[in-house]
């Protein structure tokens, strides 16, 4: 990761969307509770992590790096209009954050 600029990181991870397909395919899925939403995110992360680790070795050196990124990049937010919880895509925010830029 330290070898690539943040712009390249952004491009690579946005182009690499198929590696995060579970998360992205479920952004519009309503969940009845925060627990159900977070459980889905955890399941998606477990399924998506191996492909992210394989496809982006410049960003992630171990599975823990991928898990940490996915935990920050996808969160659950309540929509009072829909009265449901939804997965929120925060990749751009995380990829431009101090946390990501300081990773070794």
Number of C-alpha atoms within 10 A of each C-alpha: 18 13 10 10 10 16 10 12 22 16 11 14 19 14 10 15 14 15 21 19 13 17 25 16 12 15 14 11 12 17 19 13 15 17 12 15 22 20 12 18 21 17 13 18 22 14 16 20 22 15 14 23 20 14 15 17 11 13 22 21 14 13 15 12 15 21 20 12 20 25 15 15 18 22 18 21 15 18 11 8 6 9 12 17 23 25 25 17 17 14 17 14 12 18 19 14 12 10 11 17 15 9 11 10
